[in-house]
């Protein structure tokens, strides 16, 4: 059971698992997958290269994702 709980924590950090209805995104914070998707939309909407701010946000989100993937790797190696 601990294994599933550990995986659920990572899932909850990557994806908002509490969303059940179309109104739930207003009630629960967005998670990493939505942040990355939002950044993608911003970058794709322009005709020019991404802004410096977009690169900064990408770097931060990339670090968050790396942290979660490292934790997942530790969990999988332990089981």
Secondary structure, DSSP 4 states (H G I P E B T S, - for coil): -HHHHHHHHHHHHHS-TT--STTHHHHS---HHHHHHHHHHHHHH-SSPPPHHHHHHHHHHHHHHHHHHHHHHHHHHH-
